[in-house]
Amino acid sequence: MPLADIGVNLTDKRFAQDRDQVLSRARDADVALQVLTGTNIDVSRDALALCSDSSDLYATVGIHPHHASDFSTTTLADIRVLATAKKTRAIGETGLDFNRDFSPRPIQEKAFAEQLALAVELELPVFLHQRDAHERFLPILQEYRDRLCNVVVHCFTGTRQELFDYLDMDCHVGITGWVCDERRGEPLQKIVNNIPLNRLLIETDSPWLVPRNMDHKPKISGRNEPCLLPWIVRQLAVSMGQTETVIGDSTWENTLRFFRIT
Ligand SMILES: [Zn+2]
């Protein structure tokens, strides 16, 4: 059963030594489609370069809220150029992160709003990050939502109310290995069955968030890889009362439709 991983940070330095093996392990595990995450201009450019020769790799281009301080009219122009690349499938990762606060909040909000406006203009989907910032994130997204096509709130780890707020706005929801964590993932395990099957997407967010339901440890301790995506499918099947086939097939179809991959 082919699976699609919508969030892979393949340009991360933790993959520098063995990126080809990481990709072949993913393909062996039937992870047949990967969307690489762009988090700043260099990373977005590198992600696109990694995609260029592989029919199963695509990328997002954008500025992560951690890097919002680097955001300027020049960066927006750079994103605009990268967005025209054949393999670009969304604007992002953009959003708000008030958990780490690596960039000042007003600057995060400005970078977020401007990237949403660009996605509207270019008619591209958006790949969004929100951590401890729902109250500000929601009104900013609401302002653009009707003019945006597809929206995914990636690595969703929020509350039931936040989940319903996003579903009410017809957002897709990206679920990572967070749901596999027997302790901190428990609240998420209890609410994922509220996500309609046609709004569910799955992602490893590699190299972070190793699925803790694995019955063996990954080769390189603590590093997540796209080949571990089936463990997220397994946990979602349990938590949503579905078969793994239903989770795999639905998320595969959703990924093709969401990112307009034909
Ligand atoms: Zn993120």
Residues whose N, C-alpha, C, O or C-beta is under 5 A from the ligand:
A	BS01	ZN	H129 C155
